[in-house]
């Protein structure tokens, strides 16, 4: 008898090779490198052909100054409501130095409630316009006219403003106590800091404005920040005297 022998065909199964994590990362790096090289080649080809359009920088027109039709420059300083009555009382003391000494024109606009200062034909130096604007702004912040006039006479004086909450986040009674520490009983602490640092300080609610030179403002600001943070007054006085003595010795 003939016996038929059936031979089964070998089954070929597709095996996916096991790839470790390190080899996967290496493959990704190679793919990324190849893609970067292709992108670089494309950029080089475009940059050579269209160099003018890609590398050309945008041309912006120069900023226009705030001028009227006749060519005069203007500065406007807004006046808060609580400074209206002091402005009426001291208007002539503000008007005379701006008009007579700085040779500028000034008026109070009732509609916009701003003090407008502008140059005229008699104006000799255009920097006087900025001096007058700083002088008026210092008065609106709460400084006396005599103290604010120092900004017109001297060139090295500035006004710096900050809030108590910028130094430390305080609320409610803690905030009011911090303001009280800065002012002191009857304003003694504020006057002492002013006399030692040769500055002028205005405490308006939670805002503090300091007028003086750059170095004196830095000394006064440090003392006020220490008072806000809760340092004892005697300790603040001691550091003030030592720092101010060093500053005098330098000059």
C-alpha positions as CSV (number, residue, x, y, z in Angstrom):
1,X,0.0,0.0,0.0
2,X,1.2,3.4,-0.9
3,X,1.0,5.7,2.1
4,X,0.7,9.3,1.3
5,X,2.9,11.4,3.6
6,X,1.5,14.9,4.1
7,X,4.1,17.5,4.7
8,X,2.9,20.7,6.4
9,X,4.3,23.9,5.2
10,X,6.3,25.8,7.8
11,X,4.3,28.6,9.3
12,X,6.3,31.8,9.2
13,X,5.2,34.2,12.0
14,X,6.2,37.8,12.1
15,X,8.0,38.6,15.3
16,X,8.3,42.2,16.4
17,X,11.7,42.7,17.9
18,X,11.8,43.8,21.5
19,X,13.3,47.2,21.7
20,X,14.6,48.6,25.0
21,X,13.9,52.1,26.3
22,X,17.5,53.2,25.6
23,X,17.4,52.0,22.1
24,X,14.0,53.8,21.6
25,X,15.5,57.1,22.8
26,X,18.5,56.6,20.6
27,X,16.2,56.1,17.5
28,X,14.2,59.2,18.4
29,X,17.4,61.2,18.6
30,X,18.6,60.0,15.3
31,X,15.2,60.8,13.7
32,X,15.2,64.3,15.2
33,X,18.8,65.0,14.0
34,X,17.8,63.9,10.5
35,X,14.7,66.2,10.5
36,X,16.7,69.1,11.8
37,X,19.3,68.6,9.1
38,X,16.5,68.6,6.4
39,X,14.9,71.7,7.9
40,X,18.3,73.4,7.9
41,X,18.9,72.6,4.3
42,X,15.5,74.0,3.4
43,X,16.1,77.2,5.3
44,X,19.5,77.6,3.6
45,X,18.0,77.1,0.2
46,X,15.3,79.7,0.9
47,X,17.6,82.2,2.5
48,X,19.9,82.2,-0.5
49,X,17.0,82.7,-2.9
50,X,14.9,85.1,-0.9
51,X,17.5,86.8,1.3
52,X,16.1,90.3,0.8
53,X,12.5,89.5,1.8
54,X,13.3,87.3,4.8
55,X,16.2,89.3,6.3
56,X,14.6,92.7,5.7
57,X,13.6,94.4,9.0
58,X,10.4,96.3,9.4
59,X,10.8,100.0,9.1
60,X,8.7,101.9,11.7
61,X,8.1,105.6,11.3
62,X,9.5,107.9,14.1
63,X,7.2,108.7,16.9
64,X,5.5,112.0,16.6
65,X,5.7,114.5,19.5
66,X,2.6,115.9,21.1
67,X,2.4,119.3,19.3
68,X,-0.2,121.8,18.3
69,X,-0.7,123.3,14.9
70,X,1.8,126.2,15.6
71,X,4.6,123.8,16.7
72,X,4.4,124.3,20.4
73,X,4.9,121.3,22.8
74,X,2.4,120.6,25.6
75,X,2.5,118.8,29.0
76,X,-0.7,118.0,30.9
77,X,-0.8,117.2,34.6
78,X,-4.1,115.9,36.1
79,X,-5.2,117.4,39.4
80,X,-7.0,115.1,41.9
81,X,-10.1,116.4,43.6
82,X,-8.5,116.8,47.1
83,X,-5.9,119.2,45.6
84,X,-8.3,121.7,44.0
85,X,-8.6,124.0,47.1
86,X,-4.8,124.1,47.7
87,X,-4.3,124.8,43.9
88,X,-6.7,127.8,44.2
89,X,-4.8,129.2,47.2
90,X,-1.3,128.8,45.8
91,X,-2.1,129.4,42.1
92,X,0.0,132.7,41.9
93,X,3.0,130.9,43.6
94,X,2.8,128.3,40.9
95,X,2.0,130.7,38.0
96,X,4.9,133.1,38.6
97,X,7.9,130.8,38.4
98,X,6.5,129.0,35.3
99,X,5.7,132.1,33.4
100,X,8.4,134.6,34.5
101,X,11.4,132.4,35.1
102,X,10.8,129.4,32.8
103,X,9.2,131.5,30.0
104,X,6.3,129.1,29.5
105,X,2.5,129.4,29.3
106,X,0.2,127.7,31.9
107,X,-3.5,127.4,32.4
108,X,-6.0,125.2,34.3
109,X,-8.5,123.5,32.1
110,X,-11.8,123.3,34.0
111,X,-13.3,120.6,31.7
112,X,-10.5,118.1,31.8
113,X,-9.3,119.3,35.3
114,X,-5.7,119.3,34.1
115,X,-2.9,121.9,34.3
116,X,-1.7,122.5,30.7
117,X,1.8,123.9,30.2
118,X,3.2,124.7,26.7
119,X,6.1,126.5,25.1
120,X,6.0,129.8,23.4
121,X,8.2,132.1,21.3
122,X,9.9,133.4,24.4
123,X,10.9,129.9,25.7
124,X,14.7,129.7,25.6
125,X,15.3,126.1,26.7
126,X,12.9,123.3,25.9
127,X,14.0,121.4,29.0
128,X,12.1,124.0,31.1
129,X,8.9,122.3,29.9
130,X,9.7,119.1,31.7
131,X,10.9,121.0,34.8
132,X,7.6,122.8,35.0
133,X,5.7,119.6,34.6
134,X,7.7,117.9,37.4
135,X,7.1,120.9,39.6
136,X,3.3,120.9,39.1
137,X,3.2,117.1,39.5
138,X,5.0,117.3,42.8
139,X,2.5,119.9,44.0
140,X,-0.4,117.7,43.0
141,X,1.1,114.8,44.9
142,X,1.0,116.8,48.1
143,X,4.3,118.6,48.5
144,X,4.4,122.3,49.5
145,X,5.1,124.9,46.8
146,X,8.5,125.8,48.3
147,X,9.6,122.2,48.3
148,X,8.4,121.5,44.8
149,X,10.2,124.6,43.5
150,X,13.5,122.8,44.3
151,X,12.8,120.7,41.2
152,X,12.9,123.8,39.1
153,X,16.1,125.2,40.7
154,X,18.1,122.1,41.0
155,X,18.8,119.3,38.4
156,X,19.6,116.4,40.7
157,X,16.2,116.1,42.5
158,X,13.6,113.4,41.8
159,X,10.3,112.2,43.1
160,X,9.7,108.5,43.9
161,X,6.4,107.0,44.9
162,X,5.4,103.6,46.3
163,X,2.7,102.0,48.3
164,X,2.8,100.4,51.7
165,X,1.4,97.1,50.2
166,X,4.4,97.0,47.8
167,X,6.7,96.4,50.8
168,X,4.4,94.0,52.7
169,X,0.9,92.7,52.0
170,X,-1.1,94.2,54.9
171,X,-4.8,94.6,55.4
172,X,-7.2,96.2,57.8
173,X,-5.7,97.3,61.2
174,X,-2.3,96.0,60.3
175,X,-2.1,98.4,57.3
176,X,-3.3,101.4,59.4
177,X,-0.7,100.5,62.1
178,X,2.1,100.4,59.5
179,X,1.1,103.9,58.2
180,X,1.0,105.1,61.8
181,X,4.6,103.8,62.4
182,X,5.8,105.7,59.3
183,X,4.1,109.0,60.4
184,X,4.8,108.7,64.1
185,X,3.1,110.5,67.0
186,X,2.3,114.0,65.6
187,X,4.4,113.3,62.6
188,X,7.7,113.1,64.6
189,X,9.0,110.0,62.9
190,X,8.4,111.5,59.4
191,X,10.0,114.8,60.3
192,X,13.1,113.0,61.8
193,X,13.6,110.9,58.6
194,X,13.2,114.1,56.5
195,X,15.8,116.0,58.6
196,X,18.3,113.2,58.7
197,X,18.1,112.3,55.0
198,X,17.5,115.9,53.7
199,X,14.3,114.8,51.9
200,X,10.6,115.7,51.9
201,X,8.1,112.9,52.5
202,X,4.3,112.9,51.9
203,X,2.2,110.1,53.4
204,X,-1.1,110.1,51.5
205,X,-3.3,107.2,52.7
206,X,-1.3,104.1,51.8
207,X,0.9,105.9,49.2
208,X,4.3,107.4,50.1
209,X,6.1,110.1,48.0
210,X,9.7,111.1,48.6
211,X,11.4,114.1,47.1
212,X,15.2,114.4,47.1
213,X,18.4,113.3,45.5
214,X,19.0,109.8,44.4
215,X,21.1,108.8,47.4
216,X,18.9,110.5,50.0
217,X,15.8,108.9,48.5
218,X,17.4,105.5,48.8
219,X,18.3,106.1,52.5
220,X,14.8,107.4,53.3
221,X,13.1,104.5,51.4
222,X,15.1,101.9,53.4
223,X,14.2,103.5,56.7
224,X,10.5,103.7,55.8
225,X,10.5,100.1,54.6
226,X,12.0,99.0,57.9
227,X,9.3,100.9,59.8
228,X,6.6,99.2,57.7
229,X,8.1,95.7,58.4
230,X,7.9,96.4,62.1
231,X,11.4,97.4,63.1
232,X,11.7,99.4,66.4
233,X,11.9,103.2,65.9
234,X,15.1,103.5,68.0
235,X,16.8,100.9,65.8
236,X,15.7,102.7,62.6
237,X,17.0,106.0,64.0
238,X,20.4,104.5,64.8
239,X,20.8,103.0,61.3
240,X,19.7,106.3,59.8
241,X,22.4,108.3,61.6
242,X,25.1,105.9,60.8
243,X,24.2,105.7,57.1
244,X,23.8,109.4,56.7
245,X,27.1,110.0,58.4
246,X,28.8,107.7,56.0
247,X,27.2,109.5,53.1
248,X,28.4,112.9,54.3
249,X,31.9,111.5,54.7
250,X,32.0,110.3,51.1
251,X,31.2,113.7,49.8
